[in-house]
Amino acid sequence: MTRRCPNCNAEIDATTYFCPKCGNDCRGREDWLCKKCQAKNPAIADFCKNCGYSFYTQKSKENSIGEKIRTWGRKKYIKYGLAGLLVLFAAFGGAYYYYNYVSETHYLLQYEEASRNIEDANDTLIKETLPDILKKEKRDDIQKQLQEKKAAIDDIEGRISKKHPLEKYASQQKTLINLLQKESTVLEQTNLAIQKPLSSETDNVIANIKDDIDIIISLTRQINVPNTAFALNTDFSILPHQLTLFVEDQRKINQEKLDKLAVMNEFFQKMDNVIQDYDSEKTDFGSLLVNLRNGGYTWLDYFALLEQAKSMRTGLRNQVNYITAPQGTEDLKRQFIDTLTLSIQYCDTMRVGANLEFHQNNSGAQKNYAKAKTIYGKGQDTYTQFVSNYQVIKSQLTNIDNL
């Protein structure tokens, strides 16, 4: 009995286990499913009982390379593998798009932010350092603004320094970091110049600002990125000149104050000397009067003492008259002259009373002594008020900050 190989359709006998032509296992076969109409057929059937499709033709196609691939592709794990590959390709494509488009756009936003901060800082530096503005007691507010601008510049510089640059912007990022650092330095140095205009070091600070501005201008020209321009205000280079005008003005004002202070110190030194002499003379005169009255005295001694006291006070008053009173001290000079004048009147009135007493006109003498006492009291009050005012005004006018 003969039969055919299910693989190559070669004729073989019943005892053949493997086809001598193709090597196919021919020991038997199971029920088979028609690939054309999906009908199930018994193992011995050579043709489909439903559509007549040849079993051998079907087996021949199954063993072809294309069919093996289709069969292999129908397995679940192959489907999952293909799906995974598709996901991987999609992820790769998405990453490529993000890296080259989305990521770059996000990265360049930092350049835009940096440009805005630099422009804002430079506008403040130019507008707020005009000499007329700095003169208007706004320096504390201006320094606060400069500190805020510096903090903003330092913040963006810190964030950019930590950011890994896209390869094509590596050199640009390095330049931008240098630019931001120089901008921060200029803000700090400007604040220092405003804070210490009288310091000799301020001249070096302004010179450094000029050099840093030249570097900043050069760095901005080196940055070329899409959608952002680092164009500096054309007036930025005049910052050192404005600061120089401010410093020179402050030094001129300070010199004027020093000149005024020297005049004030000279005035108060001369007044101090006269006041010291007057206080000493008053003490000596009072002690002599007590000694004369308690120890006995001649009228000649008494008259000589009164004349000496008057002469001393007249001399002190003349000294004060010759002292030039700077503006703000005129009233002090007048008060002291009034005090010395009352003291001289006291001496004159006491002398008149003593002369009347010497001629035994006791009634007239007592009237003059009473008048002298009134003058003395008034003189003491005037002098006390003068000394109080003198110390206050001296303290004010010998402080350079008040001149």
Secondary structure per residue as TSV (DSSP state, phi and psi in degrees):
chain	resnum	aa	ss	phi	psi
A	1	M	-	360.0	130.8
A	2	T	E	-106.9	159.4
A	3	R	E	-149.9	179.6
A	4	R	E	-118.2	150.2
A	5	C	-	-69.6	127.6
A	6	P	T	-67.1	-12.7
A	7	N	T	-95.1	-51.0
A	8	C	T	-112.8	-1.4
A	9	N	-	68.7	18.3
A	10	A	-	-74.4	148.0
A	11	E	E	-79.6	128.9
A	12	I	E	-135.8	161.5
A	13	D	E	-91.3	176.8
A	14	A	T	-69.0	-22.3
A	15	T	T	-92.1	-2.3
A	16	T	-	-79.9	124.4
A	17	Y	S	-89.7	-38.3
A	18	F	B	-126.4	136.5
A	19	C	-	-63.1	126.0
A	20	P	T	-69.9	-14.4
A	21	K	T	-90.8	-46.3
A	22	C	T	-117.9	-9.5
A	23	G	-	78.9	11.4
A	24	N	-	-68.5	145.4
A	25	D	B	-70.4	115.9
A	26	C	-	-115.4	22.2
A	27	R	S	-72.7	-12.8
A	28	G	-	157.4	170.1
A	29	R	-	-144.2	162.1
A	30	E	-	-102.1	174.8
A	31	D	-	-55.0	144.4
A	32	W	E	-128.0	156.7
A	33	L	E	-106.7	125.3
A	34	C	-	-68.7	124.9
A	35	K	T	-75.6	-13.0
A	36	K	T	-88.5	-46.2
A	37	C	T	-119.2	1.3
A	38	Q	-	67.4	16.9
A	39	A	-	-79.8	144.2
A	40	K	E	-88.9	132.6
A	41	N	E	-124.1	149.4
A	42	P	-	-69.0	159.9
A	43	A	T	-60.4	-31.1
A	44	I	T	-82.0	-8.9
A	45	A	-	-75.8	131.6
A	46	D	S	-93.6	-19.0
A	47	F	B	-131.2	149.8
A	48	C	-	-65.0	130.9
A	49	K	T	-69.5	-14.9
A	50	N	T	-99.0	-43.3
A	51	C	T	-122.3	-7.0
A	52	G	-	81.0	11.3
A	53	Y	-	-68.7	135.0
A	54	S	B	-72.2	132.6
A	55	F	H	-62.4	-40.7
A	56	Y	H	-69.7	-37.4
A	57	T	H	-61.6	-42.4
A	58	Q	H	-62.6	-44.4
A	59	K	H	-65.3	-37.1
A	60	S	H	-62.3	-41.6
A	61	K	H	-69.2	-36.8
A	62	E	H	-63.3	-33.4
A	63	N	T	-84.0	-6.3
A	64	S	S	-72.1	157.2
A	65	I	H	-61.3	-44.0
A	66	G	H	-61.2	-42.5
A	67	E	H	-67.8	-40.1
A	68	K	H	-59.5	-38.7
A	69	I	H	-65.5	-43.2
A	70	R	H	-64.4	-38.6
A	71	T	H	-66.2	-41.8
A	72	W	H	-64.1	-37.4
A	73	G	H	-71.5	-20.2
A	74	R	H	-80.7	-10.7
A	75	K	S	-69.2	145.5
A	76	K	H	-62.4	-42.4
A	77	Y	H	-69.0	-28.5
A	78	I	H	-68.8	-40.1
A	79	K	H	-59.8	-45.4
A	80	Y	H	-63.6	-38.3
A	81	G	H	-63.4	-43.8
A	82	L	H	-63.4	-40.4
A	83	A	H	-61.5	-41.6
A	84	G	H	-61.9	-41.2
A	85	L	H	-62.0	-41.0
A	86	L	H	-61.7	-42.5
A	87	V	H	-62.6	-42.3
A	88	L	H	-62.1	-44.5
A	89	F	H	-63.1	-39.4
A	90	A	H	-65.0	-41.7
A	91	A	H	-64.4	-42.3
A	92	F	H	-61.8	-42.9
A	93	G	H	-64.1	-41.2
A	94	G	H	-64.8	-42.4
A	95	A	H	-63.1	-41.1
A	96	Y	H	-61.8	-44.6
A	97	Y	H	-63.5	-43.8
A	98	Y	I	-64.1	-46.5
A	99	Y	I	-62.5	-39.3
A	100	N	I	-89.7	-20.5
A	101	Y	I	-123.6	-63.4
A	102	V	I	-64.5	-49.9
A	103	S	H	-61.6	-40.8
A	104	E	H	-64.2	-41.4
A	105	T	H	-62.0	-45.3
A	106	H	H	-62.8	-41.0
A	107	Y	H	-62.4	-43.3
A	108	L	H	-71.0	-16.9
A	109	L	H	-61.6	-28.9
A	110	Q	H	-65.8	-36.8
A	111	Y	H	-65.3	-40.3
A	112	E	H	-63.4	-44.2
A	113	E	H	-63.2	-43.3
A	114	A	H	-61.6	-41.8
A	115	S	H	-61.9	-42.9
A	116	R	H	-63.1	-44.2
A	117	N	H	-63.3	-41.4
A	118	I	H	-65.8	-45.1
A	119	E	H	-61.5	-42.8
A	120	D	H	-64.1	-44.0
A	121	A	H	-63.2	-43.0
A	122	N	H	-67.3	-37.0
A	123	D	H	-60.7	-42.7
A	124	T	H	-65.2	-42.8
A	125	L	H	-59.8	-41.1
A	126	I	H	-76.0	-49.0
A	127	K	H	-72.7	-34.5
A	128	E	T	-92.4	-0.2
A	129	T	T	-110.5	13.3
A	130	L	-	-63.4	135.3
A	131	P	H	-52.4	-40.7
A	132	D	H	-64.8	-34.1
A	133	I	H	-74.0	-41.1
A	134	L	H	-67.9	-22.0
A	135	K	T	-75.3	-18.3
A	136	K	T	-89.3	35.1
A	137	E	T	53.7	31.6
A	138	K	-	-105.9	12.8
A	139	R	H	-62.5	-37.3
A	140	D	H	-62.8	-43.6
A	141	D	H	-65.3	-40.7
A	142	I	H	-65.1	-43.1
A	143	Q	H	-63.4	-36.4
A	144	K	H	-65.0	-41.8
A	145	Q	H	-61.5	-43.4
A	146	L	H	-64.5	-37.2
A	147	Q	H	-65.0	-39.4
A	148	E	H	-66.1	-40.9
A	149	K	H	-65.1	-39.7
A	150	K	H	-64.0	-40.6
A	151	A	H	-62.3	-39.6
A	152	A	H	-66.4	-41.4
A	153	I	H	-64.4	-44.0
A	154	D	H	-63.9	-34.4
A	155	D	H	-66.7	-49.9
A	156	I	H	-67.6	-34.0
A	157	E	H	-64.9	-39.9
A	158	G	H	-65.0	-40.5
A	159	R	H	-68.5	-40.6
A	160	I	H	-69.1	-36.2
A	161	S	H	-62.5	-33.2
A	162	K	H	-82.2	-13.8
A	163	K	S	-82.2	129.8
A	164	H	-	-75.3	123.0
A	165	P	-	-76.1	151.2
A	166	L	-	-64.8	145.1
A	167	E	G	-53.7	-42.0
A	168	K	G	-76.8	-8.2
A	169	Y	G	-112.7	13.8
A	170	A	H	-59.3	-49.1
A	171	S	H	-69.4	-34.7
A	172	Q	H	-64.2	-41.2
A	173	Q	H	-64.7	-40.9
A	174	K	H	-61.6	-42.3
A	175	T	H	-64.0	-41.6
A	176	L	H	-63.8	-40.9
A	177	I	H	-61.9	-44.2
A	178	N	H	-61.7	-40.7
A	179	L	H	-61.6	-46.9
A	180	L	H	-64.1	-37.7
A	181	Q	H	-66.1	-40.7
A	182	K	H	-66.3	-39.7
A	183	E	H	-61.5	-42.7
A	184	S	H	-61.9	-40.8
A	185	T	H	-64.0	-41.9
A	186	V	H	-63.1	-41.4
A	187	L	H	-61.7	-43.1
A	188	E	H	-65.9	-43.8
A	189	Q	H	-67.8	-35.8
A	190	T	H	-63.3	-42.2
A	191	N	H	-60.7	-40.7
A	192	L	H	-65.0	-41.4
A	193	A	H	-63.9	-39.2
A	194	I	H	-69.4	-37.1
A	195	Q	H	-73.1	-35.7
A	196	K	-	-129.6	65.7
A	197	P	T	-68.4	-22.3
A	198	L	T	-87.5	-13.2
A	199	S	S	-71.2	140.4
A	200	S	T	-66.1	-25.1
A	201	E	H	-68.7	-19.6
A	202	T	H	-63.1	-30.2
A	203	D	H	-62.3	-41.7
A	204	N	H	-67.6	-36.5
A	205	V	H	-61.5	-45.2
A	206	I	H	-65.5	-38.1
A	207	A	H	-62.7	-39.2
A	208	N	H	-66.0	-37.8
A	209	I	H	-60.8	-42.9
A	210	K	H	-60.4	-45.3
A	211	D	H	-63.7	-42.0
A	212	D	H	-66.2	-35.3
A	213	I	H	-65.0	-40.1
A	214	D	H	-60.2	-40.6
A	215	I	H	-66.9	-42.6
A	216	I	H	-59.6	-44.4
A	217	I	H	-61.1	-41.7
A	218	S	H	-65.4	-42.3
A	219	L	H	-65.8	-39.1
A	220	T	H	-63.6	-31.3
A	221	R	H	-72.8	-18.4
A	222	Q	H	-87.3	-14.1
A	223	I	-	-92.9	121.2
A	224	N	-	-139.2	96.4
A	225	V	B	-127.6	157.4
A	226	P	T	-62.8	141.9
A	227	N	T	67.9	6.5
A	228	T	B	-138.3	130.7
A	229	A	-	-117.0	130.3
A	230	F	-	-99.8	64.5
A	231	A	-	-92.8	117.5
A	232	L	-	-79.9	152.1
A	233	N	-	-58.8	132.4
A	234	T	T	-63.5	-19.3
A	235	D	T	-88.4	-1.3
A	236	F	G	-59.2	-33.5
A	237	S	G	-70.8	-11.5
A	238	I	G	-87.3	-1.2
A	239	L	H	-54.3	-49.1
A	240	P	H	-58.6	-38.0
A	241	H	H	-64.2	-43.4
A	242	Q	H	-62.9	-42.1
A	243	L	H	-65.7	-37.4
A	244	T	H	-63.7	-42.6
A	245	L	H	-60.9	-42.7
A	246	F	H	-62.9	-46.5
A	247	V	H	-63.0	-44.6
A	248	E	H	-62.5	-40.0
A	249	D	H	-64.4	-43.0
A	250	Q	H	-65.9	-37.2
A	251	R	H	-69.1	-35.3
A	252	K	H	-65.0	-44.9
A	253	I	H	-61.3	-42.6
A	254	N	H	-65.0	-38.5
A	255	Q	H	-64.4	-39.1
A	256	E	H	-61.8	-39.2
A	257	K	H	-65.8	-39.7
A	258	L	H	-63.4	-39.6
A	259	D	H	-64.2	-43.2
A	260	K	H	-63.7	-40.2
A	261	L	H	-62.8	-40.2
A	262	A	H	-62.2	-42.0
A	263	V	H	-64.2	-42.7
A	264	M	H	-63.6	-44.6
A	265	N	H	-61.8	-38.7
A	266	E	H	-65.0	-43.8
A	267	F	H	-60.5	-50.4
A	268	F	H	-69.8	-28.4
A	269	Q	H	-65.5	-43.9
A	270	K	H	-65.3	-42.6
A	271	M	H	-64.9	-40.4
A	272	D	H	-58.6	-40.8
A	273	N	H	-64.1	-43.2
A	274	V	H	-66.3	-42.7
A	275	I	H	-62.0	-42.5
A	276	Q	H	-62.3	-43.5
A	277	D	H	-63.3	-40.2
A	278	Y	H	-65.6	-45.1
A	279	D	H	-61.5	-40.6
A	280	S	H	-67.1	-42.2
A	281	E	H	-65.9	-39.4
A	282	K	H	-60.9	-43.6
A	283	T	H	-63.9	-44.7
A	284	D	H	-64.5	-42.3
A	285	F	H	-63.5	-43.3
A	286	G	H	-63.2	-40.6
A	287	S	H	-66.0	-40.9
A	288	L	H	-64.2	-40.7
A	289	L	H	-61.3	-44.0
A	290	V	H	-62.6	-44.0
A	291	N	H	-63.6	-40.0
A	292	L	H	-64.7	-41.5
A	293	R	H	-73.7	-36.8
A	294	N	H	-82.8	-29.0
A	295	G	H	-103.5	4.9
A	296	G	-	84.7	141.2
A	297	Y	-	-155.5	160.3
A	298	T	-	-96.2	155.9
A	299	W	H	-61.6	-31.0
A	300	L	H	-64.2	-41.7
A	301	D	H	-63.6	-41.1
A	302	Y	H	-66.1	-46.0
A	303	F	H	-62.6	-37.9
A	304	A	H	-65.0	-39.5
A	305	L	H	-63.8	-44.4
A	306	L	H	-64.3	-37.6
A	307	E	H	-68.0	-38.8
A	308	Q	H	-64.9	-41.8
A	309	A	H	-64.1	-41.8
A	310	K	H	-65.3	-42.4
A	311	S	H	-62.4	-42.2
A	312	M	H	-61.2	-45.6
A	313	R	H	-67.8	-36.8
A	314	T	H	-64.4	-40.0
A	315	G	H	-64.6	-40.5
A	316	L	H	-65.6	-38.9
A	317	R	H	-65.5	-38.1
A	318	N	H	-64.1	-39.0
A	319	Q	H	-60.8	-43.4
A	320	V	H	-66.0	-38.0
A	321	N	H	-61.2	-31.3
A	322	Y	H	-87.1	-6.7
A	323	I	S	-80.1	126.8
A	324	T	-	-76.8	124.8
A	325	A	-	-94.0	115.0
A	326	P	-	-65.0	165.0
A	327	Q	T	-57.9	128.8
A	328	G	T	101.0	-6.9
A	329	T	-	-118.3	2.8
A	330	E	H	-58.9	-42.6
A	331	D	H	-66.2	-34.7
A	332	L	H	-62.9	-45.5
A	333	K	H	-61.0	-44.3
A	334	R	H	-63.0	-42.3
A	335	Q	H	-62.1	-39.6
A	336	F	H	-70.1	-39.1
A	337	I	H	-62.4	-41.1
A	338	D	H	-60.7	-41.2
A	339	T	H	-62.5	-46.7
A	340	L	H	-66.5	-36.2
A	341	T	H	-63.7	-44.3
A	342	L	H	-62.8	-36.2
A	343	S	H	-66.5	-38.6
A	344	I	H	-67.1	-40.9
A	345	Q	H	-62.2	-35.7
A	346	Y	H	-62.3	-45.7
A	347	C	H	-61.5	-44.2
A	348	D	H	-61.2	-45.6
A	349	T	H	-66.6	-39.5
A	350	M	H	-63.7	-37.3
A	351	R	H	-67.3	-39.9
A	352	V	H	-62.8	-44.5
A	353	G	H	-62.3	-41.5
A	354	A	H	-66.2	-37.6
A	355	N	H	-65.9	-39.3
A	356	L	H	-67.3	-38.8
A	357	E	H	-66.2	-39.1
A	358	F	H	-60.6	-35.6
A	359	H	T	-91.3	16.7
A	360	Q	T	63.9	28.8
A	361	N	-	-98.7	77.2
A	362	N	H	-64.0	-37.4
A	363	S	H	-62.1	-48.2
A	364	G	H	-65.8	-35.2
A	365	A	H	-64.9	-44.3
A	366	Q	H	-64.7	-36.9
A	367	K	H	-62.0	-42.5
A	368	N	H	-70.2	-35.8
A	369	Y	H	-64.3	-38.4
A	370	A	H	-66.5	-41.1
A	371	K	H	-63.2	-41.2
A	372	A	H	-62.2	-38.9
A	373	K	H	-62.5	-40.6
A	374	T	H	-63.4	-44.2
A	375	I	H	-62.0	-40.8
A	376	Y	H	-61.2	-44.3
A	377	G	H	-62.8	-43.3
A	378	K	H	-64.0	-40.6
A	379	G	H	-63.3	-39.2
A	380	Q	H	-64.8	-43.6
A	381	D	H	-62.5	-43.6
A	382	T	H	-62.3	-41.3
A	383	Y	H	-68.5	-40.1
A	384	T	H	-61.8	-43.9
A	385	Q	H	-65.8	-39.9
A	386	F	H	-61.6	-47.1
A	387	V	H	-61.4	-40.3
A	388	S	H	-63.4	-49.1
A	389	N	H	-63.0	-39.7
A	390	Y	H	-58.8	-46.1
A	391	Q	H	-65.9	-39.8
A	392	V	H	-65.4	-49.5
A	393	I	H	-68.5	-37.5
A	394	K	H	-60.7	-43.6
A	395	S	H	-61.6	-38.2
A	396	Q	H	-72.5	-47.3
A	397	L	H	-82.8	-7.9
A	398	T	T	-102.3	12.2
A	399	N	S	-105.6	117.3
A	400	I	G	-60.8	-26.5
A	401	D	G	-68.9	-18.1
A	402	N	G	-96.8	-0.6
A	403	L	-	-95.4	360.0
